[in-house]
Amino acid sequence: MPRQTYKKIIVTDELLSQVNKDNIKLRDRFLREKNTRCSELTVKNYLSDLNIFFVHNLLNNDNKFFVDIKKLEFSEFFSFCVEELRYNSARFNRMKSCLSSLSTFVETFYDSDYPNFRNVILKVVESMPKNEVREKTVLSDEQVEMIFQKLEESGEKQIVCWFALGVASGSRFSEILRFTTDIIDENNVAFDGLFLETTKAIRTKGRGRNGKQLKKYILKDVFLEKYNAWLKERSRIVSKNEKDHNAIFIKSNGDPLTEADARGWVKKIEEILGQPFYPHSLRHNFCTKLVKAGLPSELIVEIVGWTSEVLIKTYNDSKVSEREFKELDNLRNMLNK
């Protein structure tokens, strides 16, 4: 029961083979330059965006070379993104950023060849205001416990461990698979012993190919027992298949698990939950738990790994009416006089 997102495919191998060869050459040079300072995911996304744009250009603008495309043609492409591809604000703005970045690349490196070329994207295309196109799933603590119970009843020790790591650390889907056995030490604790602190940093979301390197904090009581239970099973599987690696999560043959494999676990949890589930909701649940516990903002920022307190409001799903305010005692006392 995945969240419903509209997707229209317009890029095919056949159409890509017909795209102006100069555009393909420009695309590849641009991506090579991006590859020196951007993450692998950013480069992958830009490749996808440029393929969409150049196929549209093939079909609607006589396959023009990028520097010859007119302002109106750029504007019409973004109308196509909204009306036909049904882009949400994030997707729309990413495409805008991509084409703007390519334009800046041309201005910088091809200035002698095309002295009159200018980046017109920022002028002719307005950013789309942020909007929500998919229903947001907010997991309650009761739902989290129910998922744990159902998984444990079915003997899914590895999925229990994976889910527990998401709940206990608020890590992103891609980050969870980067945890390894050698960075988790039950004696390496932080913040009054409530959290396990990884012995090494892992790659998290951030600029550059290496992203942002952060040590992660894991709620010890939520995770450790479930982790140790899985380690025994993991050890048996790895030994049986004569594998030698430190990945926590593994396939049935003992090889490290991939993100594609873990997607199947997401579907299993959706079946248990009876509604759409996305792993990022665990990050919301984690932050909400810290806020409800009354932790100061500077501590939450440190634990989650943010650079400012701005994101606390975004990730805190609790209602103000649910919070406890000691100051309300003053009001109660006044009314009882």
Helices and strands as residue ranges (DSSP letters): H 13-16, H 21-35, H 40-60, G 66-68, H 71-83, H 89-109, H 121-124, H 141-153, H 157-169, H 173-176, G 181-183, E 189-190, E 195-197, E 202-204, E 212-214, E 217-219, H 220-240, H 259-273, H 280-292, H 297-304, H 310-315, G 320-322, H 328-335
